[in-house]
């Protein structure tokens, strides 16, 4: 079948744009980079933008060649690609979620410090109380919490270089006051005695909380959204989207590029006018807005 405006270059650049963009989304959701700069994600997203520019140029050249009566027509299968509608339908909500996750990426300083502490073996350990360093302060319980004591304690910390006694202020114990020999849980780095010993030092990534716990309802919501988008379009509709239309594709690509630019402060790790997370949150609007524009045109 003769297909105006198509060529091998449009197929290569078009699929390159889609697949590299999908890879960037997957890398973001899987947290390939634990903290900024998000090099793999940015590289894949930038590659997708380059492929998009190449697709526009290749489409323009293919359309000009198709209007030339002396040029040899480009031939391709008339059967729509069956995978593309699913990639399109479910890629939009997953891309929105990926942008949302990016907004909660930890800062570069926090990430580097966490990495350093992990190398030093930083974690929660059970240690023994050597002696009380102050009088226990009793707090009555209520309907929300049990009775507890706050006490300054001197603890024996088993560092790799040898055990040391460290005093920790305001240790929490429930029901009964601590005494020498009591076991308590604290965070410290066995290979780095300079790291403070603290009672509550858990270092977590909000992104994993969003993926795992909020995922209990976010992922079903994504399935519902993807199924709805799929039901609103068929293979022929998506097949027509592969044919470049300036009024449809240029605004949609501009919206997506704007979203990518809004993600840069968080992805690279710098602030713009005192904000880094807010632009990334605004970027979550880019995929659905681009979809609404395409639906409006079709």
C-alpha positions as CSV (number, residue, x, y, z in Angstrom):
1,X,0.0,0.0,0.0
2,X,1.3,3.5,-0.8
3,X,1.6,5.5,2.4
4,X,2.3,9.2,2.0
5,X,4.6,10.8,4.5
6,X,6.3,7.6,5.6
7,X,9.8,6.3,5.1
8,X,12.4,4.1,6.8
9,X,13.7,7.2,8.6
10,X,10.3,8.0,10.1
11,X,9.9,4.4,11.3
12,X,13.3,4.4,12.9
13,X,13.0,7.8,14.6
14,X,9.4,7.2,15.6
15,X,10.1,3.9,17.3
16,X,13.3,5.4,18.8
17,X,11.3,8.2,20.3
18,X,8.7,5.8,21.8
19,X,11.1,3.1,23.0
20,X,13.7,5.5,24.6
21,X,10.8,7.5,26.2
22,X,9.3,4.3,27.6
23,X,12.8,3.2,28.9
24,X,13.2,6.5,30.6
25,X,9.8,6.0,32.4
26,X,10.7,2.5,33.4
27,X,14.1,3.6,34.7
28,X,12.4,6.3,36.8
29,X,9.8,4.0,38.3
30,X,12.5,1.3,39.1
31,X,14.7,4.1,40.6
32,X,17.8,3.2,38.6
33,X,19.4,6.3,40.0
34,X,19.0,6.6,43.8
35,X,19.6,10.3,43.9
36,X,20.3,13.2,41.5
37,X,21.7,13.6,39.0
38,X,19.5,11.0,37.4
39,X,22.0,10.3,34.5
40,X,20.4,7.2,32.9
41,X,16.9,8.7,33.1
42,X,18.0,12.1,31.7
43,X,20.0,10.4,28.9
44,X,17.0,8.3,27.8
45,X,14.6,11.3,28.0
46,X,17.1,13.4,26.0
47,X,17.5,10.7,23.5
48,X,13.7,10.5,23.1
49,X,13.6,14.3,22.5
50,X,16.3,14.0,19.8
51,X,14.4,11.1,18.2
52,X,11.2,13.3,18.3
53,X,13.0,16.1,16.5
54,X,14.4,13.6,14.0
55,X,10.9,12.2,13.4
56,X,9.5,15.6,12.7
57,X,12.3,16.3,10.1
58,X,12.0,12.8,8.6
59,X,8.2,13.1,8.3
60,X,8.5,16.5,6.6
61,X,11.0,15.1,4.1
62,X,8.9,12.0,3.5
63,X,5.8,14.1,2.9
64,X,7.7,16.2,0.4
65,X,8.9,13.1,-1.4
66,X,5.4,11.6,-1.4
67,X,4.2,14.7,-3.3
68,X,6.9,14.4,-5.9
69,X,5.4,12.4,-8.8
70,X,8.9,11.2,-9.8
71,X,9.8,9.7,-6.4
72,X,9.4,6.0,-5.7
73,X,6.5,5.5,-3.2
74,X,7.4,4.0,0.2
75,X,5.7,0.7,0.9
76,X,4.8,-0.8,4.2
77,X,2.3,-3.3,5.7
78,X,-1.2,-1.9,5.9
79,X,-1.8,-3.8,9.1
80,X,-1.6,-1.6,12.3
81,X,0.9,-2.5,14.9
82,X,-1.0,-4.4,17.7
83,X,1.4,-3.5,20.5
84,X,1.4,0.3,19.9
85,X,-2.2,0.9,21.2
86,X,-1.3,-0.7,24.5
87,X,2.0,1.1,24.8
88,X,0.2,4.4,24.1
89,X,-2.8,3.7,26.5
90,X,-0.8,2.5,29.5
91,X,2.3,4.6,28.8
92,X,0.4,7.9,29.5
93,X,-0.7,7.0,33.1
94,X,2.7,5.3,33.9
95,X,4.6,8.4,32.6
96,X,2.4,10.6,34.8
97,X,3.2,8.4,37.8
98,X,6.9,8.5,36.9
99,X,6.9,12.3,36.9
100,X,5.1,12.3,40.3
101,X,7.8,9.9,41.7
102,X,10.6,12.2,40.4
103,X,9.2,15.0,42.5
104,X,10.0,13.0,45.6
105,X,13.6,12.1,44.7
106,X,15.9,12.7,47.6
107,X,18.4,15.6,47.4
108,X,22.0,14.9,46.2
109,X,23.4,15.7,49.6
110,X,21.0,13.2,51.4
111,X,21.7,10.6,48.7
112,X,25.5,10.9,49.0
113,X,25.3,10.8,52.8
114,X,23.1,7.7,52.8
115,X,25.5,6.0,50.4
116,X,28.5,6.9,52.7
117,X,26.6,5.5,55.7
118,X,25.7,2.3,54.0
119,X,29.4,1.7,53.2
120,X,30.1,2.3,56.9
121,X,27.6,-0.4,57.9
122,X,25.0,2.1,59.2
123,X,21.9,0.3,60.5
124,X,19.8,-0.4,63.5
125,X,21.5,-2.6,66.1
126,X,20.7,-3.9,69.6
127,X,23.2,-2.7,72.3
128,X,23.4,-2.9,76.1
129,X,22.9,-0.1,78.6
130,X,26.1,0.4,80.7
131,X,24.6,2.9,83.1
132,X,22.0,5.7,83.4
133,X,23.4,9.2,82.6
134,X,20.5,11.0,84.2
135,X,17.2,10.4,86.1
136,X,14.4,8.7,84.1
137,X,11.6,11.1,83.1
138,X,8.2,9.4,83.3
139,X,5.4,10.3,80.9
140,X,1.9,9.1,81.4
141,X,0.2,7.2,78.7
142,X,-3.1,8.1,77.1
143,X,-5.5,6.6,74.5
144,X,-2.9,7.1,71.7
145,X,0.3,6.0,73.4
146,X,1.6,3.7,76.2
147,X,3.4,5.1,79.3
148,X,7.1,5.6,78.6
149,X,10.4,6.9,80.1
150,X,12.9,9.3,78.5
151,X,16.4,8.7,79.9
152,X,19.9,9.7,79.1
153,X,21.8,6.4,78.7
154,X,25.4,5.4,78.4
155,X,25.6,2.6,75.9
156,X,28.3,0.1,74.9
157,X,28.7,0.4,71.1
158,X,30.5,-2.5,69.4
159,X,32.5,-0.7,66.8
160,X,34.7,-2.8,64.5
161,X,37.8,-1.0,65.9
162,X,36.7,-1.9,69.4
163,X,33.7,-1.2,71.8
164,X,33.2,2.3,73.1
165,X,30.9,3.9,75.6
166,X,28.6,6.5,74.1
167,X,26.0,8.6,75.9
168,X,22.7,9.1,74.0
169,X,20.2,11.7,75.3
170,X,16.5,11.1,75.7
171,X,16.3,7.4,75.0
172,X,12.7,6.1,74.8
173,X,11.6,3.0,76.8
174,X,8.0,1.8,77.4
175,X,6.4,0.9,80.7
176,X,9.6,0.5,82.8
177,X,12.7,2.6,83.4
178,X,15.9,1.2,81.8
179,X,18.7,-0.1,84.0
180,X,22.2,-1.4,83.4
181,X,22.1,-4.5,81.1
182,X,18.8,-3.4,79.4
183,X,18.9,-4.0,75.6
184,X,17.9,-1.1,73.4
185,X,17.9,-0.5,69.6
186,X,20.0,2.4,68.2
187,X,21.4,3.4,64.8
188,X,25.1,3.7,64.3
189,X,27.9,2.9,61.8
190,X,30.2,0.1,63.0
191,X,33.0,1.2,60.7
192,X,32.7,5.0,61.5
193,X,32.7,6.0,65.2
194,X,32.4,9.6,64.1
195,X,28.8,9.0,62.9
196,X,26.4,10.0,65.8
197,X,24.6,7.2,67.6
198,X,20.8,8.0,67.5
199,X,17.7,6.2,68.6
200,X,15.6,7.0,65.4
201,X,18.0,7.2,62.5
202,X,16.1,5.4,59.7
203,X,16.9,6.7,56.3
204,X,14.3,6.0,53.8
205,X,13.3,7.0,50.3
206,X,9.8,8.5,49.9
207,X,9.8,7.2,46.3
208,X,9.8,3.5,47.5
209,X,6.9,4.3,49.9
210,X,5.0,5.7,47.0
211,X,5.8,2.8,44.7
212,X,5.1,0.0,47.2
213,X,2.5,1.3,49.7
214,X,0.6,3.9,47.7
215,X,1.0,1.4,44.8
216,X,-1.8,-0.6,46.4
217,X,-4.2,1.8,44.9
218,X,-2.1,3.8,42.4
219,X,-1.3,0.7,40.2
220,X,-4.9,-0.4,40.0
221,X,-5.8,3.2,39.2
222,X,-3.2,3.1,36.4
223,X,-4.7,-0.1,35.1
224,X,-8.1,1.5,35.0
225,X,-6.8,4.7,33.3
226,X,-4.9,2.6,30.7
227,X,-7.9,0.4,30.0
228,X,-10.1,3.5,29.6
229,X,-7.7,5.2,27.2
230,X,-7.5,1.9,25.3
231,X,-11.3,1.7,25.0
232,X,-11.4,5.2,23.6
233,X,-9.1,4.4,20.8
234,X,-8.6,1.5,18.4
235,X,-5.6,0.3,16.4
236,X,-6.6,2.5,13.4
237,X,-6.7,5.6,15.6
238,X,-3.2,4.9,16.9
239,X,-2.0,4.0,13.4
240,X,-3.1,7.4,12.2
241,X,-1.1,9.0,14.9
242,X,2.1,7.6,13.3
243,X,1.4,10.0,10.4
244,X,2.9,13.4,11.3
245,X,0.3,16.2,11.5
246,X,1.8,19.6,12.6
247,X,-1.3,20.8,14.2
248,X,-1.6,17.6,16.3
249,X,2.0,16.5,17.0
250,X,3.9,19.7,17.4
251,X,1.7,21.1,20.3
252,X,1.7,17.6,22.0
253,X,5.5,17.3,21.7
254,X,5.9,20.9,23.0
255,X,3.7,20.0,26.1
256,X,5.8,16.9,26.8
257,X,9.1,18.8,26.3
258,X,7.8,21.4,28.8
259,X,7.1,18.7,31.3
260,X,10.7,17.4,30.8
261,X,12.1,20.8,31.4
262,X,10.1,21.1,34.6
263,X,11.6,17.9,35.8
264,X,15.2,19.1,35.3
265,X,15.6,21.0,38.7
266,X,14.8,17.8,40.6
267,X,16.5,15.4,38.2
268,X,19.7,17.4,38.2
269,X,19.5,18.6,41.8
270,X,19.3,22.3,41.8
271,X,16.6,24.9,42.7
272,X,14.9,27.4,40.5
273,X,13.6,30.5,42.4
274,X,13.9,28.5,45.6
275,X,11.9,25.6,44.3
276,X,12.9,22.2,43.0
277,X,9.9,19.9,43.9
278,X,7.1,22.2,42.7
279,X,8.2,22.2,39.0
280,X,8.4,18.4,39.1
281,X,4.8,18.2,40.5
282,X,3.6,20.5,37.7
283,X,5.3,18.2,35.2
284,X,2.8,15.4,36.1
285,X,0.3,17.4,34.1
286,X,2.2,17.1,30.8
287,X,1.3,13.6,29.7
288,X,-2.5,13.9,30.3
289,X,-2.5,17.4,28.7
290,X,-0.7,16.1,25.7
291,X,-3.2,13.2,25.5
292,X,-6.2,15.6,25.8
293,X,-4.8,17.7,23.0
294,X,-4.4,14.6,20.7
295,X,-8.0,13.5,21.6
296,X,-9.3,17.0,20.8
297,X,-7.7,16.9,17.4
298,X,-9.0,13.5,16.6
